């Protein structure tokens, strides 16, 4: 059905890397917004180590899905 070639692996890897980078920045902003919803202005706060672990795990799962779906629908 689908043949994985060197080019298709490249597409999957690039898609995963781009998704991780963009999504980690987005998640830090969402985390900060959630922590400071009742305060005026924008305050950026880095997540705790435990929260980083959760964010990274979820991001990696969806990054792999993103890469596979990008390949399949390309």
mmCIF file of the N, C-alpha and C atoms, coordinates in Angstrom:
data_MODEL
# 
_entry.id   MODEL 
# 
loop_
_atom_site.group_PDB 
_atom_site.id 
_atom_site.type_symbol 
_atom_site.label_atom_id 
_atom_site.label_alt_id 
_atom_site.label_comp_id 
_atom_site.label_asym_id 
_atom_site.label_entity_id 
_atom_site.label_seq_id 
_atom_site.pdbx_PDB_ins_code 
_atom_site.Cartn_x 
_atom_site.Cartn_y 
_atom_site.Cartn_z 
_atom_site.occupancy 
_atom_site.B_iso_or_equiv 
_atom_site.pdbx_formal_charge 
_atom_site.auth_seq_id 
_atom_site.auth_comp_id 
_atom_site.auth_asym_id 
_atom_site.auth_atom_id 
_atom_site.pdbx_PDB_model_num 
ATOM 1   N N  . UNK A 1 1  ? 0.825  -1.189 0.000  1.00 0.00 ? 1  UNK A N  1 
ATOM 2   C CA . UNK A 1 1  ? 0.000  0.000  0.000  1.00 0.00 ? 1  UNK A CA 1 
ATOM 3   C C  . UNK A 1 1  ? 0.866  1.248  0.000  1.00 0.00 ? 1  UNK A C  1 
ATOM 4   N N  . UNK A 1 2  ? 1.562  1.530  1.075  1.00 0.00 ? 2  UNK A N  1 
ATOM 5   C CA . UNK A 1 2  ? 2.465  2.671  1.149  1.00 0.00 ? 2  UNK A CA 1 
ATOM 6   C C  . UNK A 1 2  ? 3.884  2.150  1.297  1.00 0.00 ? 2  UNK A C  1 
ATOM 7   N N  . UNK A 1 3  ? 4.786  2.689  0.523  1.00 0.00 ? 3  UNK A N  1 
ATOM 8   C CA . UNK A 1 3  ? 6.181  2.285  0.594  1.00 0.00 ? 3  UNK A CA 1 
ATOM 9   C C  . UNK A 1 3  ? 6.963  3.404  1.255  1.00 0.00 ? 3  UNK A C  1 
ATOM 10  N N  . UNK A 1 4  ? 7.662  3.075  2.329  1.00 0.00 ? 4  UNK A N  1 
ATOM 11  C CA . UNK A 1 4  ? 8.464  4.076  3.025  1.00 0.00 ? 4  UNK A CA 1 
ATOM 12  C C  . UNK A 1 4  ? 9.832  4.153  2.362  1.00 0.00 ? 4  UNK A C  1 
ATOM 13  N N  . UNK A 1 5  ? 10.110 5.295  1.780  1.00 0.00 ? 5  UNK A N  1 
ATOM 14  C CA . UNK A 1 5  ? 11.405 5.539  1.155  1.00 0.00 ? 5  UNK A CA 1 
ATOM 15  C C  . UNK A 1 5  ? 12.189 6.524  2.014  1.00 0.00 ? 5  UNK A C  1 
ATOM 16  N N  . UNK A 1 6  ? 13.401 6.805  1.599  1.00 0.00 ? 6  UNK A N  1 
ATOM 17  C CA . UNK A 1 6  ? 14.236 7.764  2.318  1.00 0.00 ? 6  UNK A CA 1 
ATOM 18  C C  . UNK A 1 6  ? 13.562 9.130  2.355  1.00 0.00 ? 6  UNK A C  1 
ATOM 19  N N  . UNK A 1 7  ? 12.927 9.521  1.265  1.00 0.00 ? 7  UNK A N  1 
ATOM 20  C CA . UNK A 1 7  ? 12.246 10.819 1.196  1.00 0.00 ? 7  UNK A CA 1 
ATOM 21  C C  . UNK A 1 7  ? 11.038 10.857 2.123  1.00 0.00 ? 7  UNK A C  1 
ATOM 22  N N  . UNK A 1 8  ? 10.323 9.752  2.223  1.00 0.00 ? 8  UNK A N  1 
ATOM 23  C CA . UNK A 1 8  ? 9.140  9.739  3.091  1.00 0.00 ? 8  UNK A CA 1 
ATOM 24  C C  . UNK A 1 8  ? 9.545  9.792  4.564  1.00 0.00 ? 8  UNK A C  1 
ATOM 25  N N  . UNK A 1 9  ? 10.643 9.124  4.920  1.00 0.00 ? 9  UNK A N  1 
ATOM 26  C CA . UNK A 1 9  ? 11.133 9.235  6.294  1.00 0.00 ? 9  UNK A CA 1 
ATOM 27  C C  . UNK A 1 9  ? 11.532 10.672 6.590  1.00 0.00 ? 9  UNK A C  1 
ATOM 28  N N  . UNK A 1 10 ? 12.162 11.321 5.616  1.00 0.00 ? 10 UNK A N  1 
ATOM 29  C CA . UNK A 1 10 ? 12.569 12.712 5.780  1.00 0.00 ? 10 UNK A CA 1 
ATOM 30  C C  . UNK A 1 10 ? 11.347 13.596 6.041  1.00 0.00 ? 10 UNK A C  1 
ATOM 31  N N  . UNK A 1 11 ? 10.273 13.388 5.306  1.00 0.00 ? 11 UNK A N  1 
ATOM 32  C CA . UNK A 1 11 ? 9.037  14.145 5.491  1.00 0.00 ? 11 UNK A CA 1 
ATOM 33  C C  . UNK A 1 11 ? 8.475  13.915 6.891  1.00 0.00 ? 11 UNK A C  1 
ATOM 34  N N  . UNK A 1 12 ? 8.481  12.689 7.342  1.00 0.00 ? 12 UNK A N  1 
ATOM 35  C CA . UNK A 1 12 ? 7.966  12.372 8.677  1.00 0.00 ? 12 UNK A CA 1 
ATOM 36  C C  . UNK A 1 12 ? 8.820  13.043 9.749  1.00 0.00 ? 12 UNK A C  1 
ATOM 37  N N  . UNK A 1 13 ? 10.143 12.944 9.640  1.00 0.00 ? 13 UNK A N  1 
ATOM 38  C CA . UNK A 1 13 ? 11.038 13.542 10.638 1.00 0.00 ? 13 UNK A CA 1 
ATOM 39  C C  . UNK A 1 13 ? 10.894 15.057 10.692 1.00 0.00 ? 13 UNK A C  1 
ATOM 40  N N  . UNK A 1 14 ? 10.877 15.698 9.537  1.00 0.00 ? 14 UNK A N  1 
ATOM 41  C CA . UNK A 1 14 ? 10.758 17.154 9.497  1.00 0.00 ? 14 UNK A CA 1 
ATOM 42  C C  . UNK A 1 14 ? 9.424  17.587 10.092 1.00 0.00 ? 14 UNK A C  1 
ATOM 43  N N  . UNK A 1 15 ? 8.358  16.894 9.763  1.00 0.00 ? 15 UNK A N  1 
ATOM 44  C CA . UNK A 1 15 ? 7.041  17.213 10.301 1.00 0.00 ? 15 UNK A CA 1 
ATOM 45  C C  . UNK A 1 15 ? 7.027  17.074 11.822 1.00 0.00 ? 15 UNK A C  1 
ATOM 46  N N  . UNK A 1 16 ? 7.632  16.026 12.345 1.00 0.00 ? 16 UNK A N  1 
ATOM 47  C CA . UNK A 1 16 ? 7.684  15.816 13.789 1.00 0.00 ? 16 UNK A CA 1 
ATOM 48  C C  . UNK A 1 16 ? 8.478  16.919 14.474 1.00 0.00 ? 16 UNK A C  1 
ATOM 49  N N  . UNK A 1 17 ? 9.636  17.265 13.939 1.00 0.00 ? 17 UNK A N  1 
ATOM 50  C CA . UNK A 1 17 ? 10.497 18.278 14.553 1.00 0.00 ? 17 UNK A CA 1 
ATOM 51  C C  . UNK A 1 17 ? 9.823  19.652 14.554 1.00 0.00 ? 17 UNK A C  1 
ATOM 52  N N  . UNK A 1 18 ? 9.237  20.025 13.428 1.00 0.00 ? 18 UNK A N  1 
ATOM 53  C CA . UNK A 1 18 ? 8.553  21.318 13.350 1.00 0.00 ? 18 UNK A CA 1 
ATOM 54  C C  . UNK A 1 18 ? 7.386  21.357 14.329 1.00 0.00 ? 18 UNK A C  1 
ATOM 55  N N  . UNK A 1 19 ? 6.619  20.295 14.389 1.00 0.00 ? 19 UNK A N  1 
ATOM 56  C CA . UNK A 1 19 ? 5.474  20.237 15.299 1.00 0.00 ? 19 UNK A CA 1 
ATOM 57  C C  . UNK A 1 19 ? 5.931  20.386 16.749 1.00 0.00 ? 19 UNK A C  1 
ATOM 58  N N  . UNK A 1 20 ? 6.988  19.690 17.141 1.00 0.00 ? 20 UNK A N  1 
ATOM 59  C CA . UNK A 1 20 ? 7.481  19.752 18.517 1.00 0.00 ? 20 UNK A CA 1 
ATOM 60  C C  . UNK A 1 20 ? 7.909  21.168 18.869 1.00 0.00 ? 20 UNK A C  1 
ATOM 61  N N  . UNK A 1 21 ? 8.675  21.804 18.007 1.00 0.00 ? 21 UNK A N  1 
ATOM 62  C CA . UNK A 1 21 ? 9.177  23.147 18.298 1.00 0.00 ? 21 UNK A CA 1 
ATOM 63  C C  . UNK A 1 21 ? 8.029  24.139 18.433 1.00 0.00 ? 21 UNK A C  1 
ATOM 64  N N  . UNK A 1 22 ? 7.147  24.165 17.467 1.00 0.00 ? 22 UNK A N  1 
ATOM 65  C CA . UNK A 1 22 ? 6.034  25.111 17.489 1.00 0.00 ? 22 UNK A CA 1 
ATOM 66  C C  . UNK A 1 22 ? 5.106  24.819 18.665 1.00 0.00 ? 22 UNK A C  1 
ATOM 67  N N  . UNK A 1 23 ? 4.803  23.566 18.897 1.00 0.00 ? 23 UNK A N  1 
ATOM 68  C CA . UNK A 1 23 ? 3.849  23.206 19.933 1.00 0.00 ? 23 UNK A CA 1 
ATOM 69  C C  . UNK A 1 23 ? 4.402  23.444 21.336 1.00 0.00 ? 23 UNK A C  1 
ATOM 70  N N  . UNK A 1 24 ? 5.691  23.264 21.559 1.00 0.00 ? 24 UNK A N  1 
ATOM 71  C CA . UNK A 1 24 ? 6.245  23.525 22.888 1.00 0.00 ? 24 UNK A CA 1 
ATOM 72  C C  . UNK A 1 24 ? 6.118  25.002 23.249 1.00 0.00 ? 24 UNK A C  1 
ATOM 73  N N  . UNK A 1 25 ? 6.398  25.897 22.290 1.00 0.00 ? 25 UNK A N  1 
ATOM 74  C CA . UNK A 1 25 ? 6.217  27.325 22.552 1.00 0.00 ? 25 UNK A CA 1 
ATOM 75  C C  . UNK A 1 25 ? 4.746  27.628 22.846 1.00 0.00 ? 25 UNK A C  1 
ATOM 76  N N  . UNK A 1 26 ? 3.860  27.056 22.058 1.00 0.00 ? 26 UNK A N  1 
ATOM 77  C CA . UNK A 1 26 ? 2.434  27.271 22.254 1.00 0.00 ? 26 UNK A CA 1 
ATOM 78  C C  . UNK A 1 26 ? 1.983  26.765 23.623 1.00 0.00 ? 26 UNK A C  1 
ATOM 79  N N  . UNK A 1 27 ? 2.463  25.606 24.025 1.00 0.00 ? 27 UNK A N  1 
ATOM 80  C CA . UNK A 1 27 ? 2.071  25.033 25.311 1.00 0.00 ? 27 UNK A CA 1 
ATOM 81  C C  . UNK A 1 27 ? 2.566  25.865 26.489 1.00 0.00 ? 27 UNK A C  1 
ATOM 82  N N  . UNK A 1 28 ? 3.752  26.458 26.376 1.00 0.00 ? 28 UNK A N  1 
ATOM 83  C CA . UNK A 1 28 ? 4.252  27.323 27.445 1.00 0.00 ? 28 UNK A CA 1 
ATOM 84  C C  . UNK A 1 28 ? 3.356  28.556 27.577 1.00 0.00 ? 28 UNK A C  1 
ATOM 85  N N  . UNK A 1 29 ? 2.918  29.117 26.466 1.00 0.00 ? 29 UNK A N  1 
ATOM 86  C CA . UNK A 1 29 ? 2.014  30.260 26.522 1.00 0.00 ? 29 UNK A CA 1 
ATOM 87  C C  . UNK A 1 29 ? 0.676  29.865 27.145 1.00 0.00 ? 29 UNK A C  1 
ATOM 88  N N  . UNK A 1 30 ? 0.115  28.735 26.734 1.00 0.00 ? 30 UNK A N  1 
ATOM 89  C CA . UNK A 1 30 ? -1.140 28.271 27.314 1.00 0.00 ? 30 UNK A CA 1 
ATOM 90  C C  . UNK A 1 30 ? -0.992 27.982 28.806 1.00 0.00 ? 30 UNK A C  1 
ATOM 91  N N  . UNK A 1 31 ? 0.121  27.398 29.184 1.00 0.00 ? 31 UNK A N  1 
ATOM 92  C CA . UNK A 1 31 ? 0.391  27.122 30.603 1.00 0.00 ? 31 UNK A CA 1 
ATOM 93  C C  . UNK A 1 31 ? 0.409  28.427 31.384 1.00 0.00 ? 31 UNK A C  1 
ATOM 94  N N  . UNK A 1 32 ? 1.100  29.435 30.863 1.00 0.00 ? 32 UNK A N  1 
ATOM 95  C CA . UNK A 1 32 ? 1.191  30.731 31.542 1.00 0.00 ? 32 UNK A CA 1 
ATOM 96  C C  . UNK A 1 32 ? -0.168 31.417 31.624 1.00 0.00 ? 32 UNK A C  1 
ATOM 97  N N  . UNK A 1 33 ? -0.932 31.330 30.557 1.00 0.00 ? 33 UNK A N  1 
ATOM 98  C CA . UNK A 1 33 ? -2.268 31.924 30.559 1.00 0.00 ? 33 UNK A CA 1 
ATOM 99  C C  . UNK A 1 33 ? -3.133 31.240 31.620 1.00 0.00 ? 33 UNK A C  1 
ATOM 100 N N  . UNK A 1 34 ? -3.064 29.932 31.695 1.00 0.00 ? 34 UNK A N  1 
ATOM 101 C CA . UNK A 1 34 ? -3.839 29.196 32.691 1.00 0.00 ? 34 UNK A CA 1 
ATOM 102 C C  . UNK A 1 34 ? -3.431 29.513 34.114 1.00 0.00 ? 34 UNK A C  1 
ATOM 103 N N  . UNK A 1 35 ? -2.153 29.743 34.338 1.00 0.00 ? 35 UNK A N  1 
ATOM 104 C CA . UNK A 1 35 ? -1.662 30.056 35.684 1.00 0.00 ? 35 UNK A CA 1 
ATOM 105 C C  . UNK A 1 35 ? -2.018 31.473 36.111 1.00 0.00 ? 35 UNK A C  1 
ATOM 106 N N  . UNK A 1 36 ? -2.182 32.378 35.149 1.00 0.00 ? 36 UNK A N  1 
ATOM 107 C CA . UNK A 1 36 ? -2.388 33.793 35.462 1.00 0.00 ? 36 UNK A CA 1 
ATOM 108 C C  . UNK A 1 36 ? -3.679 34.331 34.855 1.00 0.00 ? 36 UNK A C  1 
ATOM 109 N N  . UNK A 1 37 ? -4.746 33.564 34.890 1.00 0.00 ? 37 UNK A N  1 
ATOM 110 C CA . UNK A 1 37 ? -5.994 33.982 34.242 1.00 0.00 ? 37 UNK A CA 1 
ATOM 111 C C  . UNK A 1 37 ? -6.633 35.185 34.915 1.00 0.00 ? 37 UNK A C  1 
ATOM 112 N N  . UNK A 1 38 ? -6.461 35.346 36.206 1.00 0.00 ? 38 UNK A N  1 
ATOM 113 C CA . UNK A 1 38 ? -7.114 36.436 36.920 1.00 0.00 ? 38 UNK A CA 1 
ATOM 114 C C  . UNK A 1 38 ? -6.244 37.674 37.059 1.00 0.00 ? 38 UNK A C  1 
ATOM 115 N N  . UNK A 1 39 ? -5.109 37.713 36.413 1.00 0.00 ? 39 UNK A N  1 
ATOM 116 C CA . UNK A 1 39 ? -4.184 38.842 36.540 1.00 0.00 ? 39 UNK A CA 1 
ATOM 117 C C  . UNK A 1 39 ? -4.175 39.667 35.266 1.00 0.00 ? 39 UNK A C  1 
ATOM 118 N N  . UNK A 1 40 ? -3.847 40.926 35.419 1.00 0.00 ? 40 UNK A N  1 
ATOM 119 C CA . UNK A 1 40 ? -3.744 41.837 34.272 1.00 0.00 ? 40 UNK A CA 1 
ATOM 120 C C  . UNK A 1 40 ? -2.435 41.588 33.523 1.00 0.00 ? 40 UNK A C  1 
ATOM 121 N N  . UNK A 1 41 ? -2.454 41.790 32.221 1.00 0.00 ? 41 UNK A N  1 
ATOM 122 C CA . UNK A 1 41 ? -1.245 41.690 31.414 1.00 0.00 ? 41 UNK A CA 1 
ATOM 123 C C  . UNK A 1 41 ? -0.854 40.251 31.116 1.00 0.00 ? 41 UNK A C  1 
ATOM 124 N N  . UNK A 1 42 ? 0.272  40.127 30.460 1.00 0.00 ? 42 UNK A N  1 
ATOM 125 C CA . UNK A 1 42 ? 0.790  38.817 30.074 1.00 0.00 ? 42 UNK A CA 1 
ATOM 126 C C  . UNK A 1 42 ? 2.020  38.517 30.912 1.00 0.00 ? 42 UNK A C  1 
ATOM 127 N N  . UNK A 1 43 ? 1.998  37.396 31.574 1.00 0.00 ? 43 UNK A N  1 
ATOM 128 C CA . UNK A 1 43 ? 3.141  36.949 32.358 1.00 0.00 ? 43 UNK A CA 1 
ATOM 129 C C  . UNK A 1 43 ? 3.526  35.555 31.896 1.00 0.00 ? 43 UNK A C  1 
ATOM 130 N N  . UNK A 1 44 ? 4.777  35.389 31.532 1.00 0.00 ? 44 UNK A N  1 
ATOM 131 C CA . UNK A 1 44 ? 5.268  34.086 31.083 1.00 0.00 ? 44 UNK A CA 1 
ATOM 132 C C  . UNK A 1 44 ? 5.922  33.381 32.269 1.00 0.00 ? 44 UNK A C  1 
ATOM 133 N N  . UNK A 1 45 ? 5.451  32.186 32.548 1.00 0.00 ? 45 UNK A N  1 
ATOM 134 C CA . UNK A 1 45 ? 6.002  31.382 33.631 1.00 0.00 ? 45 UNK A CA 1 
ATOM 135 C C  . UNK A 1 45 ? 6.349  30.006 33.074 1.00 0.00 ? 45 UNK A C  1 
ATOM 136 N N  . UNK A 1 46 ? 7.547  29.543 33.336 1.00 0.00 ? 46 UNK A N  1 
ATOM 137 C CA . UNK A 1 46 ? 7.942  28.220 32.873 1.00 0.00 ? 46 UNK A CA 1 
ATOM 138 C C  . UNK A 1 46 ? 7.295  27.149 33.746 1.00 0.00 ? 46 UNK A C  1 
ATOM 139 N N  . UNK A 1 47 ? 6.877  26.061 33.131 1.00 0.00 ? 47 UNK A N  1 
ATOM 140 C CA . UNK A 1 47 ? 6.255  24.968 33.890 1.00 0.00 ? 47 UNK A CA 1 
ATOM 141 C C  . UNK A 1 47 ? 7.232  24.312 34.863 1.00 0.00 ? 47 UNK A C  1 
ATOM 142 N N  . UNK A 1 48 ? 6.675  23.633 35.850 1.00 0.00 ? 48 UNK A N  1 
ATOM 143 C CA . UNK A 1 48 ? 7.498  22.871 36.777 1.00 0.00 ? 48 UNK A CA 1 
ATOM 144 C C  . UNK A 1 48 ? 8.048  21.640 36.047 1.00 0.00 ? 48 UNK A C  1 
ATOM 145 N N  . UNK A 1 49 ? 8.968  20.966 36.674 1.00 0.00 ? 49 UNK A N  1 
ATOM 146 C CA . UNK A 1 49 ? 9.565  19.772 36.059 1.00 0.00 ? 49 UNK A CA 1 
ATOM 147 C C  . UNK A 1 49 ? 8.499  18.706 35.779 1.00 0.00 ? 49 UNK A C  1 
ATOM 148 N N  . UNK A 1 50 ? 7.574  18.535 36.701 1.00 0.00 ? 50 UNK A N  1 
ATOM 149 C CA . UNK A 1 50 ? 6.499  17.565 36.530 1.00 0.00 ? 50 UNK A CA 1 
ATOM 150 C C  . UNK A 1 50 ? 5.602  17.961 35.351 1.00 0.00 ? 50 UNK A C  1 
ATOM 151 N N  . UNK A 1 51 ? 5.280  19.246 35.246 1.00 0.00 ? 51 UNK A N  1 
ATOM 152 C CA . UNK A 1 51 ? 4.445  19.718 34.145 1.00 0.00 ? 51 UNK A CA 1 
ATOM 153 C C  . UNK A 1 51 ? 5.182  19.635 32.805 1.00 0.00 ? 51 UNK A C  1 
ATOM 154 N N  . UNK A 1 52 ? 6.503  19.898 32.804 1.00 0.00 ? 52 UNK A N  1 
ATOM 155 C CA . UNK A 1 52 ? 7.292  19.745 31.568 1.00 0.00 ? 52 UNK A CA 1 
ATOM 156 C C  . UNK A 1 52 ? 7.211  18.309 31.070 1.00 0.00 ? 52 UNK A C  1 
ATOM 157 N N  . UNK A 1 53 ? 7.311  17.360 31.992 1.00 0.00 ? 53 UNK A N  1 
ATOM 158 C CA . UNK A 1 53 ? 7.251  15.948 31.615 1.00 0.00 ? 53 UNK A CA 1 
ATOM 159 C C  . UNK A 1 53 ? 5.918  15.630 30.943 1.00 0.00 ? 53 UNK A C  1 
ATOM 160 N N  . UNK A 1 54 ? 4.833  16.107 31.519 1.00 0.00 ? 54 UNK A N  1 
ATOM 161 C CA . UNK A 1 54 ? 3.513  15.875 30.934 1.00 0.00 ? 54 UNK A CA 1 
ATOM 162 C C  . UNK A 1 54 ? 3.389  16.535 29.562 1.00 0.00 ? 54 UNK A C  1 
ATOM 163 N N  . UNK A 1 55 ? 3.831  17.787 29.474 1.00 0.00 ? 55 UNK A N  1 
ATOM 164 C CA . UNK A 1 55 ? 3.737  18.524 28.215 1.00 0.00 ? 55 UNK A CA 1 
ATOM 165 C C  . UNK A 1 55 ? 4.541  17.835 27.126 1.00 0.00 ? 55 UNK A C  1 
ATOM 166 N N  . UNK A 1 56 ? 5.756  17.420 27.441 1.00 0.00 ? 56 UNK A N  1 
ATOM 167 C CA . UNK A 1 56 ? 6.621  16.790 26.445 1.00 0.00 ? 56 UNK A CA 1 
ATOM 168 C C  . UNK A 1 56 ? 6.069  15.439 26.011 1.00 0.00 ? 56 UNK A C  1 
ATOM 169 N N  . UNK A 1 57 ? 5.553  14.651 26.934 1.00 0.00 ? 57 UNK A N  1 
ATOM 170 C CA . UNK A 1 57 ? 4.986  13.344 26.573 1.00 0.00 ? 57 UNK A CA 1 
ATOM 171 C C  . UNK A 1 57 ? 3.803  13.489 25.623 1.00 0.00 ? 57 UNK A C  1 
ATOM 172 N N  . UNK A 1 58 ? 2.888  14.391 25.950 1.00 0.00 ? 58 UNK A N  1 
ATOM 173 C CA . UNK A 1 58 ? 1.720  14.599 25.092 1.00 0.00 ? 58 UNK A CA 1 
ATOM 174 C C  . UNK A 1 58 ? 2.154  15.154 23.739 1.00 0.00 ? 58 UNK A C  1 
ATOM 175 N N  . UNK A 1 59 ? 3.103  16.088 23.741 1.00 0.00 ? 59 UNK A N  1 
ATOM 176 C CA . UNK A 1 59 ? 3.597  16.677 22.496 1.00 0.00 ? 59 UNK A CA 1 
ATOM 177 C C  . UNK A 1 59 ? 4.240  15.616 21.610 1.00 0.00 ? 59 UNK A C  1 
ATOM 178 N N  . UNK A 1 60 ? 5.033  14.719 22.182 1.00 0.00 ? 60 UNK A N  1 
ATOM 179 C CA . UNK A 1 60 ? 5.686  13.672 21.396 1.00 0.00 ? 60 UNK A CA 1 
ATOM 180 C C  . UNK A 1 60 ? 4.675  12.725 20.763 1.00 0.00 ? 60 UNK A C  1 
ATOM 181 N N  . UNK A 1 61 ? 3.641  12.381 21.515 1.00 0.00 ? 61 UNK A N  1 
ATOM 182 C CA . UNK A 1 61 ? 2.609  11.491 20.970 1.00 0.00 ? 61 UNK A CA 1 
ATOM 183 C C  . UNK A 1 61 ? 1.941  12.140 19.765 1.00 0.00 ? 61 UNK A C  1 
ATOM 184 N N  . UNK A 1 62 ? 1.544  13.405 19.916 1.00 0.00 ? 62 UNK A N  1 
ATOM 185 C CA . UNK A 1 62 ? 0.864  14.079 18.814 1.00 0.00 ? 62 UNK A CA 1 
ATOM 186 C C  . UNK A 1 62 ? 1.818  14.434 17.677 1.00 0.00 ? 62 UNK A C  1 
ATOM 187 N N  . UNK A 1 63 ? 3.104  14.614 17.977 1.00 0.00 ? 63 UNK A N  1 
ATOM 188 C CA . UNK A 1 63 ? 4.078  14.878 16.924 1.00 0.00 ? 63 UNK A CA 1 
ATOM 189 C C  . UNK A 1 63 ? 4.245  13.660 16.017 1.00 0.00 ? 63 UNK A C  1 
ATOM 190 N N  . UNK A 1 64 ? 4.284  12.482 16.607 1.00 0.00 ? 64 UNK A N  1 
ATOM 191 C CA . UNK A 1 64 ? 4.390  11.255 15.811 1.00 0.00 ? 64 UNK A CA 1 
ATOM 192 C C  . UNK A 1 64 ? 3.131  11.069 14.962 1.00 0.00 ? 64 UNK A C  1 
ATOM 193 N N  . UNK A 1 65 ? 1.972  11.309 15.559 1.00 0.00 ? 65 UNK A N  1 
ATOM 194 C CA . UNK A 1 65 ? 0.723  11.236 14.783 1.00 0.00 ? 65 UNK A CA 1 
ATOM 195 C C  . UNK A 1 65 ? 0.729  12.243 13.639 1.00 0.00 ? 65 UNK A C  1 
ATOM 196 N N  . UNK A 1 66 ? 1.201  13.453 13.913 1.00 0.00 ? 66 UNK A N  1 
ATOM 197 C CA . UNK A 1 66 ? 1.298  14.494 12.889 1.00 0.00 ? 66 UNK A CA 1 
ATOM 198 C C  . UNK A 1 66 ? 2.188  14.038 11.738 1.00 0.00 ? 66 UNK A C  1 
ATOM 199 N N  . UNK A 1 67 ? 3.355  13.470 12.064 1.00 0.00 ? 67 UNK A N  1 
ATOM 200 C CA . UNK A 1 67 ? 4.269  13.016 11.034 1.00 0.00 ? 67 UNK A CA 1 
ATOM 201 C C  . UNK A 1 67 ? 3.683  11.913 10.180 1.00 0.00 ? 67 UNK A C  1 
ATOM 202 N N  . UNK A 1 68 ? 3.037  10.947 10.825 1.00 0.00 ? 68 UNK A N  1 
ATOM 203 C CA . UNK A 1 68 ? 2.435  9.830  10.079 1.00 0.00 ? 68 UNK A CA 1 
ATOM 204 C C  . UNK A 1 68 ? 1.289  10.313 9.196  1.00 0.00 ? 68 UNK A C  1 
ATOM 205 N N  . UNK A 1 69 ? 0.436  11.163 9.753  1.00 0.00 ? 69 UNK A N  1 
ATOM 206 C CA . UNK A 1 69 ? -0.694 11.659 8.961  1.00 0.00 ? 69 UNK A CA 1 
ATOM 207 C C  . UNK A 1 69 ? -0.236 12.562 7.814  1.00 0.00 ? 69 UNK A C  1 
ATOM 208 N N  . UNK A 1 70 ? 0.810  13.336 8.031  1.00 0.00 ? 70 UNK A N  1 
ATOM 209 C CA . UNK A 1 70 ? 1.360  14.157 6.953  1.00 0.00 ? 70 UNK A CA 1 
ATOM 210 C C  . UNK A 1 70 ? 1.850  13.263 5.809  1.00 0.00 ? 70 UNK A C  1 
ATOM 211 N N  . UNK A 1 71 ? 2.516  12.180 6.159  1.00 0.00 ? 71 UNK A N  1 
ATOM 212 C CA . UNK A 1 71 ? 2.988  11.241 5.146  1.00 0.00 ? 71 UNK A CA 1 
ATOM 213 C C  . UNK A 1 71 ? 1.822  10.585 4.399  1.00 0.00 ? 71 UNK A C  1 
ATOM 214 N N  . UNK A 1 72 ? 0.833  10.129 5.154  1.00 0.00 ? 72 UNK A N  1 
ATOM 215 C CA . UNK A 1 72 ? -0.280 9.404  4.539  1.00 0.00 ? 72 UNK A CA 1 
ATOM 216 C C  . UNK A 1 72 ? -1.133 10.292 3.616  1.00 0.00 ? 72 UNK A C  1 
ATOM 217 N N  . UNK A 1 73 ? -1.297 11.554 3.982  1.00 0.00 ? 73 UNK A N  1 
ATOM 218 C CA . UNK A 1 73 ? -2.151 12.442 3.189  1.00 0.00 ? 73 UNK A CA 1 
ATOM 219 C C  . UNK A 1 73 ? -1.376 13.320 2.216  1.00 0.00 ? 73 UNK A C  1 
ATOM 220 N N  . UNK A 1 74 ? -0.076 13.091 2.107  1.00 0.00 ? 74 UNK A N  1 
ATOM 221 C CA . UNK A 1 74 ? 0.744  13.890 1.178  1.00 0.00 ? 74 UNK A CA 1 
ATOM 222 C C  . UNK A 1 74 ? 0.508  13.433 -0.255 1.00 0.00 ? 74 UNK A C  1 
# 
